[in-house]
Amino acid sequence: MVDDIRATVAVQHCLGYEPAAVREAIETQFELLGGVETFISPGKRILIKPNLIVPKAPEIPAQTHPEVIYAIAEIVKDAGATPLVGDSPAWSNTRGCLRAMGIDQRLDKLGVEVVSLDRPQRMMIEGAKLGISRMALEADAIINVPKLKAHQQLTATFAFKNMYGCVCGLGGKEKAYWHFARGAEMEAFCRIIIGIYQKMTPLLNIIDGIVAMEGQGPINGKPRDLGYLVAGTDPAACEQVCCEMVGLKPGDLPLLAAAAKMGVGCHNRNAITVVGDTYNTPVLPDFTPATQTPLRFTFPRICKSIAKQCVILLKDLRYPKKGRA
């Protein structure tokens, strides 16, 4: 780890998902970090990479809230760039998840390209030959927009893990396959996730912590009003601030521990400058962590996941498809 790495994290208080308030908070974060023009150039294709996992309404905080996605898309478009919104959800597809959240048609009207992170390109990352989405690789830049969640295999996920959604292939179940193939050893799996983040190099992380998820995330946890958006270019620094907010020790997060060993990001809290709004440490002293379950997926679990995906996609056939998702 390089001792002289420094980082800035922009924190903005936002009590709810009222559109104007969300946009103002995110615009302020851009300004605190150097201005929109520092990150977004006219004519570029900018992939907005939310956390999409399963088609559920936004009241269930398993995914990045639609108003956060929409506000970033507006800001990108207003800067003269072309916004794309895409992911490779565990179940359904990008449009199916956005439809369940009630935002797909609004994005269409805004002129956003809704895409699926598919078309795998094979590349070696930390000793694993992964299928990485060509759609993500071909974008001019990526804005990483995770959800702040407790996680039943990784304690909590804030910034690094969301880029695992750029893995595709094996009929949409390659991410599950690597849980099976590398999940027996936590550090090896975490190094793959961090290696993917390094390969994709998001230009900015904007973490949706307005309503967080505690308990059995990433899907079955409970909503907790946290009231903050956390943004920065350094994922490790962002994760440390998120840990402070929910009362977790950074060293207890396998991803952060692996990143520190790999020398990825700023891990010295004294070298992190927090700008924007102040917050208590922790904001949620009674945040409920997840009971940890095995990281390694069993083969029957993967088969069950494939069957569930088939059922959901068959239901999706009832809807006309738009765009490229």
C-alpha positions as CSV (number, residue, x, y, z in Angstrom):
1,M,0.0,0.0,0.0
2,V,1.3,3.4,-0.9
3,D,1.5,5.5,2.3
4,D,1.1,8.9,0.6
5,I,-2.3,8.2,-1.1
6,R,-4.8,10.8,-0.2
7,A,-8.5,10.9,-1.0
8,T,-11.5,13.2,-0.8
9,V,-15.0,12.0,-0.1
10,A,-18.1,14.2,-0.6
11,V,-21.0,13.5,1.8
12,Q,-24.4,15.1,1.3
13,H,-27.4,14.8,3.6
14,C,-30.6,13.9,1.8
15,L,-33.6,12.9,3.8
16,G,-35.6,11.3,1.0
17,Y,-35.9,10.6,-2.7
18,E,-37.7,13.8,-3.7
19,P,-36.3,14.3,-7.2
20,A,-35.2,17.9,-6.8
21,A,-33.5,17.2,-3.5
22,V,-31.6,14.2,-4.9
23,R,-30.4,16.1,-7.9
24,E,-29.3,19.0,-5.9
25,A,-27.4,16.8,-3.5
26,I,-25.6,15.0,-6.4
27,E,-24.8,18.2,-8.2
28,T,-23.3,19.5,-5.0
29,Q,-21.1,16.4,-4.7
30,F,-19.8,16.9,-8.3
31,E,-18.9,20.5,-7.4
32,L,-17.2,19.5,-4.2
33,L,-15.1,17.0,-6.1
34,G,-14.0,19.5,-8.8
35,G,-17.1,20.1,-11.0
36,V,-19.1,18.1,-13.5
37,E,-16.7,19.1,-16.3
38,T,-13.9,17.4,-14.4
39,F,-15.7,14.0,-14.9
40,I,-17.9,14.4,-17.9
41,S,-16.9,15.6,-21.4
42,P,-19.4,16.4,-24.1
43,G,-19.9,13.7,-26.7
44,K,-18.8,10.9,-24.5
45,R,-20.8,7.8,-23.7
46,I,-21.1,7.4,-20.0
47,L,-22.3,4.2,-18.5
48,I,-24.2,4.7,-15.3
49,K,-23.8,1.3,-13.4
50,P,-26.4,1.0,-10.7
51,N,-26.9,-2.0,-8.4
52,L,-29.7,-3.9,-10.0
53,I,-30.3,-7.5,-8.8
54,V,-34.0,-8.5,-9.0
55,P,-37.2,-6.8,-10.3
56,K,-38.6,-5.3,-7.1
57,A,-40.3,-2.0,-6.3
58,P,-38.1,0.8,-4.9
59,E,-39.6,0.5,-1.5
60,I,-37.5,-2.7,-1.1
61,P,-34.0,-1.2,-0.9
62,A,-32.2,-4.0,-2.7
63,Q,-31.3,-1.8,-5.6
64,T,-30.0,1.7,-6.3
65,H,-33.1,4.0,-6.0
66,P,-34.5,5.1,-9.3
67,E,-34.4,8.8,-8.4
68,V,-30.6,8.5,-7.9
69,I,-30.2,6.8,-11.3
70,Y,-32.4,9.4,-13.0
71,A,-30.7,12.4,-11.4
72,I,-27.3,11.2,-12.5
73,A,-28.6,10.5,-16.0
74,E,-30.0,14.1,-16.2
75,I,-26.6,15.5,-15.1
76,V,-24.7,13.5,-17.6
77,K,-27.1,14.6,-20.4
78,D,-27.0,18.2,-19.4
79,A,-23.2,18.0,-19.6
80,G,-23.5,17.1,-23.3
81,A,-22.7,13.4,-22.9
82,T,-24.8,10.4,-23.7
83,P,-26.0,8.5,-20.6
84,L,-26.3,4.7,-20.7
85,V,-27.9,2.8,-17.8
86,G,-26.9,-0.9,-17.6
87,D,-26.2,-3.9,-15.4
88,S,-26.4,-7.7,-15.4
89,P,-28.9,-8.5,-12.7
90,A,-29.0,-11.9,-11.1
91,W,-32.6,-12.1,-12.1
92,S,-34.5,-10.6,-15.1
93,N,-32.5,-8.0,-17.0
94,T,-31.7,-4.3,-16.9
95,R,-35.0,-3.2,-18.3
96,G,-37.0,-5.6,-16.3
97,C,-35.5,-4.2,-13.0
98,L,-36.0,-0.6,-14.1
99,R,-39.6,-1.4,-15.1
100,A,-40.3,-2.8,-11.7
101,M,-38.9,0.4,-10.2
102,G,-41.1,2.5,-12.4
103,I,-38.3,4.4,-14.2
104,D,-37.8,2.7,-17.6
105,Q,-40.2,4.9,-19.5
106,R,-38.8,8.1,-17.9
107,L,-35.3,7.1,-18.9
108,D,-36.6,6.5,-22.5
109,K,-38.1,9.9,-22.6
110,L,-34.9,11.5,-21.4
111,G,-33.0,9.8,-24.2
112,V,-31.1,7.4,-22.0
113,E,-29.9,4.2,-23.6
114,V,-31.0,1.2,-21.4
115,V,-28.5,-1.6,-22.0
116,S,-27.7,-5.0,-20.7
117,L,-24.1,-5.7,-19.7
118,D,-23.7,-8.7,-22.0
119,R,-21.4,-9.8,-24.8
120,P,-18.6,-11.2,-22.7
121,Q,-15.0,-10.6,-23.6
122,R,-12.7,-13.1,-21.9
123,M,-9.8,-11.7,-19.9
124,M,-7.6,-12.8,-17.1
125,I,-8.1,-11.1,-13.7
126,E,-6.4,-12.4,-10.6
127,G,-5.9,-15.8,-12.2
128,A,-9.5,-16.2,-13.3
129,K,-10.6,-16.1,-17.0
130,L,-13.7,-13.9,-16.6
131,G,-16.3,-12.8,-19.1
132,I,-16.4,-9.0,-18.9
133,S,-19.2,-7.1,-20.7
134,R,-18.0,-5.5,-23.9
135,M,-20.8,-3.0,-23.4
136,A,-19.1,-1.8,-20.2
137,L,-15.6,-2.0,-21.7
138,E,-16.6,0.1,-24.7
139,A,-18.2,2.9,-22.7
140,D,-16.0,6.0,-22.5
141,A,-16.4,6.2,-18.8
142,I,-18.3,4.6,-15.9
143,I,-20.1,6.1,-13.0
144,N,-20.5,3.4,-10.3
145,V,-23.8,3.8,-8.4
146,P,-24.0,1.2,-5.7
147,K,-26.6,0.8,-2.9
148,L,-25.3,0.9,0.7
149,K,-26.2,-2.6,2.1
150,A,-25.4,-5.2,4.6
151,H,-24.4,-8.4,2.9
152,Q,-24.7,-11.9,4.2
153,Q,-21.5,-13.1,2.6
154,L,-19.3,-10.0,2.6
155,T,-20.5,-8.2,5.7
156,A,-21.4,-5.1,3.8
157,T,-21.0,-3.8,0.2
158,F,-20.4,-0.1,-0.7
159,A,-18.3,0.5,-3.8
160,F,-16.1,-2.3,-4.9
161,K,-18.7,-5.1,-5.2
162,N,-21.0,-3.2,-7.6
163,M,-18.5,-3.6,-10.4
164,Y,-18.9,-7.4,-10.2
165,G,-22.0,-6.7,-12.2
166,C,-19.8,-6.2,-15.3
167,V,-19.2,-10.0,-15.3
168,C,-21.4,-11.8,-17.8
169,G,-21.6,-15.0,-19.7
170,L,-22.7,-18.6,-19.0
171,G,-26.3,-17.7,-19.7
172,G,-26.3,-14.8,-17.3
173,K,-25.0,-17.0,-14.4
174,E,-21.2,-16.5,-14.6
175,K,-21.2,-14.4,-11.5
176,A,-22.9,-17.3,-9.6
177,Y,-20.4,-19.7,-11.2
178,W,-17.4,-17.8,-9.7
179,H,-19.1,-17.9,-6.3
180,F,-19.0,-21.7,-6.8
181,A,-15.5,-21.9,-8.3
182,R,-13.6,-19.4,-6.1
183,G,-16.0,-19.0,-3.1
184,A,-14.2,-21.5,-0.9
185,E,-11.5,-18.9,-0.2
186,M,-12.7,-15.4,0.8
187,E,-9.5,-13.5,-0.1
188,A,-9.2,-15.1,-3.5
189,F,-12.8,-14.2,-4.4
190,C,-12.4,-10.6,-3.0
191,R,-9.2,-10.1,-5.1
192,I,-11.2,-11.0,-8.2
193,I,-13.8,-8.3,-7.4
194,I,-11.1,-5.7,-6.7
195,G,-9.3,-6.7,-9.9
196,I,-12.6,-6.2,-11.9
197,Y,-12.9,-2.7,-10.3
198,Q,-9.4,-1.9,-11.4
199,K,-10.0,-3.1,-14.9
200,M,-13.2,-1.0,-15.3
201,T,-11.8,2.1,-13.5
202,P,-15.0,4.0,-12.7
203,L,-14.4,7.7,-12.9
204,L,-16.7,8.3,-9.8
205,N,-18.5,6.3,-7.1
206,I,-21.9,7.7,-5.9
207,I,-23.3,5.5,-3.1
208,D,-27.0,5.6,-2.4
209,G,-27.3,5.6,1.4
210,I,-30.4,7.7,1.6
211,V,-32.3,4.5,2.6
212,A,-29.8,1.7,3.4
213,M,-30.4,-2.0,3.8
214,E,-29.5,-3.7,7.1
215,G,-29.9,-7.4,8.0
216,Q,-29.8,-10.1,5.4
217,G,-28.7,-8.1,2.4
218,P,-28.2,-8.0,-0.5
219,I,-31.9,-8.8,-1.1
220,N,-33.8,-9.8,2.0
221,G,-32.7,-7.1,4.5
222,K,-34.7,-4.3,5.9
223,P,-34.7,-0.6,5.0
224,R,-33.0,1.9,7.4
225,D,-33.2,5.6,6.9
226,L,-29.6,6.7,6.8
227,G,-30.0,9.9,4.8
228,Y,-26.7,10.3,3.0
229,L,-25.2,10.1,-0.4
230,V,-21.4,9.3,-0.4
231,A,-19.3,10.1,-3.4
232,G,-15.6,10.0,-4.4
233,T,-13.1,8.7,-6.8
234,D,-11.4,6.4,-4.3
235,P,-13.5,3.3,-3.6
236,A,-11.6,2.3,-0.4
237,A,-12.0,5.8,1.0
238,C,-15.7,5.8,0.2
239,E,-16.1,2.4,1.9
240,Q,-14.4,3.6,5.1
241,V,-16.8,6.6,5.3
242,C,-19.7,4.2,4.8
243,C,-18.3,2.0,7.6
244,E,-18.2,5.0,9.9
245,M,-21.8,5.8,9.2
246,V,-23.2,2.4,10.1
247,G,-20.7,1.5,12.8
248,L,-18.7,-1.2,11.1
249,K,-14.9,-1.6,11.4
250,P,-13.2,-1.3,8.0
251,G,-11.0,-4.3,8.9
252,D,-14.0,-6.5,9.3
253,L,-15.0,-6.1,5.6
254,P,-13.2,-8.8,3.5
255,L,-13.2,-6.6,0.4
256,L,-11.5,-3.7,2.2
257,A,-9.0,-6.0,3.8
258,A,-8.1,-7.6,0.5
259,A,-7.9,-4.1,-1.2
260,A,-5.4,-3.0,1.5
261,K,-3.2,-6.0,0.9
262,M,-3.4,-5.3,-2.9
263,G,-2.5,-1.6,-2.3
264,V,-5.7,-0.5,-4.0
265,G,-7.1,2.8,-2.6
266,C,-6.6,4.9,0.4
267,H,-6.8,3.0,3.7
268,N,-5.4,5.6,6.1
269,R,-8.4,7.4,7.6
270,N,-6.2,10.4,8.5
271,A,-5.5,10.8,4.7
272,I,-9.2,11.0,3.8
273,T,-10.8,14.5,3.6
274,V,-14.5,14.5,4.0
275,V,-16.2,17.5,2.4
276,G,-19.8,18.6,2.3
277,D,-22.2,17.8,5.2
278,T,-21.1,16.6,8.6
279,Y,-22.4,13.4,10.2
280,N,-22.4,11.6,13.5
281,T,-20.1,8.7,14.0
282,P,-21.9,6.4,13.6
283,V,-25.1,7.8,12.1
284,L,-26.9,4.5,12.9
285,P,-25.3,3.0,16.0
286,D,-27.9,0.2,16.0
287,F,-27.4,-0.8,12.4
288,T,-28.1,-4.5,12.2
289,P,-25.4,-6.5,10.3
290,A,-26.2,-9.6,8.4
291,T,-25.7,-13.1,9.8
292,Q,-23.0,-14.5,7.6
293,T,-23.6,-17.4,5.3
294,P,-21.1,-19.3,3.1
295,L,-19.7,-17.3,0.3
296,R,-19.4,-20.4,-1.9
297,F,-22.6,-21.3,-3.8
298,T,-23.5,-24.9,-4.1
299,F,-24.2,-26.5,-7.5
300,P,-27.9,-27.0,-6.5
301,R,-28.2,-23.3,-5.6
302,I,-26.9,-22.3,-9.0
303,C,-29.4,-24.7,-10.7
304,K,-32.2,-23.1,-8.6
305,S,-31.0,-19.6,-9.6
306,I,-31.0,-20.6,-13.3
307,A,-34.6,-21.9,-13.0
308,K,-35.7,-18.7,-11.3
309,Q,-34.1,-16.6,-14.0
310,C,-35.9,-18.6,-16.7
311,V,-39.3,-18.1,-15.0
312,I,-38.7,-14.3,-14.6
313,L,-37.5,-13.9,-18.2
314,L,-40.6,-15.9,-19.5
315,K,-42.8,-13.4,-17.6
316,D,-40.9,-10.5,-19.2
317,L,-41.9,-11.8,-22.6
318,R,-45.3,-10.3,-21.9
319,Y,-43.8,-6.8,-22.3
320,P,-42.6,-5.3,-25.5
321,K,-38.8,-4.7,-25.5
322,K,-37.4,-1.3,-26.1
323,G,-33.8,-0.2,-26.6
324,R,-31.0,-2.6,-26.3
325,A,-31.7,-4.1,-22.9
